[in-house]
Amino acid sequence: MELVFTGRVIEWRGPAPYYFLPVPDEESADIREVATAASYGWGVIPVEASIGGTAFTTSLFPKDGRYLLPLKAAVRKPRGLTTDADVTVRMTVLL
């Protein structure tokens, strides 16, 4: 399953700040349809994603009926992505 969407970067403060891109409702619903086949536990979904020319692998986290795409520092920093930045991502759910 391949998805393309635009979202706004959020920061989740904890012991260290973490940055995520919330997956929109429609795309989250599509992911839920394959979640059982894709998840390797705890509801997380493995994905390959790309922002601009930067590709990376990670896992989506379920949160409040949607999913959050973690944005690694290696992806954010070279692109200057900060909280509230609008970002377009191409993402493939790994089944």
Secondary structure, DSSP 8 states (H G I E B T S, - for coil): -EEEEEEE-EEE-SSS-EEEEE--HHHHHHHHHHHHHH--STT-EEEEEEETTEEEEEEEEEETTEEEEE--HHHHHHHT--TT-EEEEEEEE--
